[in-house]
Amino acid sequence: MMDWASESLAKVERTRADRMRQSFPAISDAEAEALIKKFHPDFSGMERTLKIGPNANAEKFPNELADLLEADSLLPKNFKPVVDVETDVLILGGGGAGVCTALGLEGSGLSVHLATKLRLGDANTVMAEGGIQAALGPDDSPRRHYADAFVGGHGQNDPGLLRILCEQGPASIRWLNQLGALFDANPDGTFRLRSGGGTSVARVLACRDYTGLEIMRVLKDAVLSGGTQILPNHSAVELLDDGQGRVTGAVLWHSDNGQLITVSARAVVLATGGSGQLRLQGYPTSNHMGATGDGLVLAYRQACHLIHLESFQYHPSGASYPEALVGQLVSESIRAAGAQLLNAAGERFINELTTRDVVASAIIREGVEHRGIQTPNGRHGVWLDTPMIEILKGEGTLASQFPGLIHRFKRYGIDPAQQPILVYPTLHYQNGGVKITAEGRTDRPGLWAAGEVTGGLHGTNRLMGNSLLDIIVFGRRAAESVRNDLPARGPVTLSALQQFREARPAGASGGTSPQLYPSASGLKFEVSGKPVVGQPDPATRPAPPASEPPDPFAKR
Amino acid sequence: MSDVSNNPLSGTDTVEIRIQGKTIKAKAGETIIHALWSAGLAQKIQTGCLGGVCGACTVTLRFPDDRPGGTDLACMRPVEDGMEIFPFPAEHIPPVAPVMNPDAGKLRAAFPTLDRCTKCDSCTIACPMSIPVMDSVLRMQKGEFQAVAEDFTTCIHCGLCRVVCEDKVKPHNMGLWVRRSLGMTRETPVLDQLLAMPADAQSDREWAYLLSTDPAERLKRARAFRDQGGPP
């Protein structure tokens, strides 16, 4: 299947026996920093400062994101918000963070609407592969977890947020276990812990290489049994405020029928996720199709501070061949299990379990300095020597531990148990985002945020397994904070948007935002018809049944 | 090193595919979804993760010759010449609450259609994840739940196995019910013990060490803590 690379593949085979006996030295802090500065896309200079808003003339933002943050609203100039739906809590986003917030509000007696641009659960959470960190091992502690994440984040992490994350690790695993998530176990029944890049002890729990899928399908099943009213195919296009700086609702766009819906809420929780589909600098992405940074745009128009958005995570191992899989994630756990990274000559060039930003930079260096492999489609790649795992851990290990990897590549006639695969960095995670407090509050009362849309927690480089923990911990914390301190209902106005529009410089970009969809999809925001009224009240929905309705054909 | 002309998927070949009466050109090797995007037809198929795990973009396929059609995920399936594509969304159905200590009897009570399976194997054929669905339904009938949980490890809940079942068996819903029920029932004594441990003076000292107020000092201390597994 990869005959065009047979010469390089032969070198990989030839060097394998020797490589397997050799350990690769860890990179020094100074070398790592130099490598990142020279090769990491964050330092390519393709960024600029903003002209308006709370971050104006301060930090730099990637050009693509800066354009969206300064762009005009999608809403027509003459749009007047007239309330169609009243709810207590409006959650924007149907991935892990949004659903955890919804579950945290079960039993509160509050009406909860969850609006999601795609379907419930079609989010980056479901695509997470490698695992979730929690300090459960005998030599581990939340302090050690903290130290690893703080070093990995280059000391830029918000210490208060990070401490909460690490301290809540074990309790979050118990919560997931009680919901019925099945994590991989050791023969003695304890949770199996793996290493990840930058962890000093084995701390990553997993469900094979489908950990996000396992967590999301359990969360989704749980929330569908509860009282939350789900609004699929409803994109948030603007936040509403009371004219005094408090967020009081949102304007949604129903993509099935093109209608705009005004929602009045006492609390709005932003859980809109990341922005990989902005495809910064033309990089491929491992993200789902809705990851277009919408929440950043909405929060910024409400004058919320953004933090660390100069920093994005390029996952070292995105597939770079075959073309149909380009950008898709190849789990870091595969490196943790022993697969080495190799250049065209079959030589190692980095310790594979260094943090993601360093490994990605090292791979880019191999490409730039012509030591990598070029695919027939002109893409760079380096080998990930997956057959090593079969040799190290026994035949069949890949199929049993990494079924997702095998399943995806076998479609294209490539068996990773038999031959190495080609990988190259892929835009994976938005390290920064909306600034939040320990309770998940943004700068604006009435507006909370949780998950990938937020910034500060992970510093400027997130460790594997800390984003799945993030959505559980901070999704639930946002819910708790909302329950404890729910504001009264306020009027819905577009005051913040109006101020934003007035502040926009005359020569600002002619575009609009949020972007909603990848540009390549050609999907566009188009308004039609009148806003709908009278959404069903979740309070009047019947309780979930203990079983399905009886089978109508039972006595046939 | 590489010869582009040797590769059938080099990106220069085009194929013709059909969707809902429209014929469009697509690049060989690209997925159905990307072909639709390029043709401005993205709205034809509900799409989610683009990575084969959310189950949004289910389709049925047909070919003019005797190539087998069947069901698949449009985000994972490469286009082929002559392929005709039919969107085939499978709506969610309401979940059934999982239970502690599940057995076949409890599963039967929760899903009364369990025993209606006529062993036609449509579900297995429809599954885009190559799960042995029908065999697993037979295992469910016998209460072999560990094996069932294993079978459904890779289930993306696209719903295809359910919507193709003429007998209203709900394999993937039952698979999740089994997995969640087993998960809820799992005992975690080590974790429980860990959570029951009160905060001690040692952990307070460690936090005080790590949370130094000087930012430069903080990173230095985190490094030292990491290297030594604790404060010096």
Interface residues (C-beta under 8 A of the other chain):
Chain A: D3 W4 A5 E7 S8 D29 L118 R119 L120 G121 D122 A123 V126 M127 L136 D139 S141 P142 R143 R144 Y146 A147 D148 F150 V151 H154 G155 P159 R163 P170 A171 I173 R174 N177 Q178 L179 G180 A181 L182 A185 G189 T190 F191 S200 V201 C207 R208 Y210 G212 L213 E214 R217 V218 K220 D221 A222 L224 S225 S286 H288 M289 G290 P322 E323 A324 Q328 L329 A344 I373 Q374 T375 P376 N377 P403 G404 H407 R408 R411 Y412 Y517 P518 A520 S521 G522 L523 P544 P545 A546 S547 E548 P550 D551 F553 A554
Chain B: M1 S2 D3 V4 N6 N7 L9 S10 G11 G29 E30 T31 H34 W37 S38 G40 A42 Q43 Q46 T47 G48 C49 L50 G51 G52 V53 C54 A56 M76 P78 H92 P94 P95 V96 A97 P98 A109 A110 F111 P112 T113 R116 M129 S130 A149 T153 T154 C155 I156 H157 D167 K168 K170 L176 R179 R180 S181 L182 G183 M184 R186 E187 T188 V190 L191 D192 L194 L195 S203 E206 W207 L210 L211 P215 A216 R218 L219 A222 R223 F225 R226 D227 G229 G230
